[in-house]
Amino acid sequence: MTNRLFSEPEKDGSFKDKSDDLLVSMAVEGNRHAWKEIVRRYYRSVSVTVSKLTGGRDLEDVVQEVFIQLFKALPSFRRESLFSTFLYRLTVNTACREVRKMTKLSSMIAVGKEAIERMLDKTSLPDNAYDDLEKEDMEKLVRKAMLKLPPELRLLLTLFEVEGMTLREISEVTKSPVSTVASRINKAKVLLLGKIREEL
C-alpha cells in the first residue's frame, strides 16, 4: 500500500452521495474510488481526533496508520453500529497505540476556555484566581496539569470534555463499563483540579 492510497484524495462527485455502508461494501469488493471517498469523507475528522489525542506529534504518520488499519478492518465491519462509530473507535485505539510507541513523550491536549469552564468548578479555585488569568495563560496551565494525569485518565477526560462524547460512547470505544468510565472521569476531574490549584 502506498502513501498515495492513504493521502487525502480529490473529491469524486460520482461517489459523494453514496452512503457509508454502500461505500464500505464497494471498497471491500476492491473499488478504489469508493475507498478514496471514505478517506475524503473522514480524513479531516480523523486528523482532528488524532491531533487532540497525540498533541499533533507525527500527525500525518498516525493518520495514515489509522487509514491503513481501517483498510484492513473494513471486511470486519458488521454494521452493528454506525460506520462513524466504528471508525472513531479504531482511530482512538490506533492513536493510543501510536502514543505508547512514542517513548516517554507527552500527549499535549488542546483544551480551550470553554472546555475548561465545563471541567472546573470555579468556586473551588482560590478567590479571583481564574478571572486574573488570560485565556492563553489558562490554557497553558490546564495543558500542564493535564500532562500530569495518568495517560488513561487524560484520554478519558479528553474524550468526554473536549470531544464531547457521551459516557456510553466512550464505553463502546474503550470497551469499559459505563460506570467505570464515569468513575474514572470524575477521578480525572478531581486530580486535574488539584494539579491546577497547585499551580495557582
Beta strands, then each sheet from edge to edge (+ up, - down):
end
